[in-house]
Amino acid sequence: MVSFTIFVGTGPYTTERPYTALRFAYTALLDENTVKMFFFEDGIFALKKNQNPSDIYNLQEWVQNCFEEKGFEIAACGVCMKARGVDQTELIDGIQTGTMEMAVEWTKQSDKQLFF
C-alpha cells in the first residue's frame, strides 16, 4: 500500500488536470492505497457543488466516487477560497477547509506527492 498526496492548482474545464487528478486518485483507491487531495489557487473551483457541465465529465461525481472508497481525504485551501469569494457551503459535501500546515503535514506523511 502506498500513500499519495495530490495537489491540484488548476481550475476545472479549462484543462483536464483536475479530472485527471481525480481519475488517478480513484484508481489508486481501488488498488487499496490511501489518497489525500489538496486543491488550491483556481483548483478550488473544481470542488464547487452543483456544477452542470454538458457533454463532459462531472467532477462532483468523481469526488463522490472517491469518497465511497476507504482512505480518502480532500481539502480546499481556505486562503484561496477567501481570496476568490468561495464559501465552504458552496463546496461538495465532505470537503474540508485546508491550511498550509495541513498541506505540509500531508506531504510529510505520504510516500508520493503529485502536482496537477
C-alpha positions in Angstrom: 0.0 0.0 0.0 1.2 3.5 -0.9 0.1 6.8 0.4 -0.3 9.7 -2.1 -0.8 13.4 -1.6 -2.1 15.0 -4.7 -2.1 18.8 -5.2 -4.4 20.4 -7.8 -4.0 24.1 -8.6 -5.7 24.3 -12.0 -9.3 25.2 -12.4 -11.9 22.9 -13.9 -12.9 22.6 -17.5 -10.1 24.8 -18.9 -7.7 21.8 -18.8 -8.3 18.2 -17.8 -5.9 18.4 -14.9 -8.5 18.2 -12.1 -10.3 15.4 -13.9 -7.0 13.5 -14.4 -6.1 14.0 -10.8 -9.4 12.6 -9.6 -9.1 9.7 -12.0 -5.7 8.9 -10.7 -6.9 9.2 -7.1 -9.9 6.9 -7.7 -7.7 4.3 -9.5 -5.2 4.4 -6.6 -8.0 4.0 -4.1 -9.4 1.0 -5.9 -5.9 -0.5 -5.5 -6.3 0.0 -1.7 -3.8 2.9 -1.5 -4.5 6.0 0.6 -5.1 9.3 -1.1 -5.2 12.9 0.2 -6.0 15.7 -2.2 -5.3 19.4 -1.6 -6.9 21.8 -4.0 -5.5 25.4 -4.1 -5.5 28.5 -6.3 -8.1 28.2 -9.0 -8.2 24.4 -8.4 -10.8 25.1 -5.7 -13.4 25.9 -8.3 -13.3 22.2 -9.3 -14.8 21.4 -5.9 -17.9 23.6 -6.2 -21.1 21.6 -6.0 -24.0 21.6 -8.4 -21.8 22.2 -11.5 -23.6 21.1 -14.6 -21.2 20.6 -17.4 -22.8 19.4 -20.6 -21.2 16.7 -22.7 -18.1 16.3 -20.5 -17.2 14.7 -17.2 -18.7 15.8 -14.0 -16.1 16.5 -11.3 -18.6 16.3 -8.4 -19.4 12.7 -9.4 -15.7 11.8 -9.4 -15.2 13.3 -5.9 -18.2 11.3 -4.7 -16.8 8.2 -6.2 -13.5 8.7 -4.3 -15.5 9.3 -1.0 -17.0 5.9 -1.5 -13.6 4.3 -1.1 -11.6 3.9 2.1 -8.5 6.0 2.8 -9.6 9.3 1.0 -9.4 12.8 2.3 -9.8 16.1 0.4 -9.4 19.7 1.3 -9.6 23.1 -0.3 -7.2 25.9 0.7 -9.1 28.3 3.0 -6.9 31.3 2.0 -7.6 30.5 -1.7 -11.3 30.2 -1.0 -11.4 33.5 0.8 -9.4 35.3 -1.9 -11.9 34.0 -4.6 -15.1 34.7 -2.6 -15.9 31.0 -2.2 -17.7 29.8 0.9 -17.4 26.4 2.5 -21.2 25.9 1.8 -20.5 26.1 -1.9 -18.2 23.1 -1.9 -19.2 19.5 -2.4 -20.2 17.9 0.9 -17.4 16.3 2.8 -14.6 18.6 1.6 -12.7 20.2 4.5 -11.2 23.7 4.6 -7.4 23.3 4.4 -4.4 25.2 5.6 -0.7 25.3 4.5 0.1 23.5 7.7 -2.3 20.7 6.7 -0.6 20.6 3.2 2.8 20.3 4.8 1.7 17.5 7.2 0.0 15.6 4.4 3.2 15.9 2.3 5.4 14.7 5.2 3.1 11.7 5.9 2.8 10.5 2.3 5.1 8.2 0.3 4.4 10.0 -3.0 3.4 13.5 -4.0 1.9 14.6 -7.3 1.0 18.0 -8.7 -1.7 18.6 -11.3 
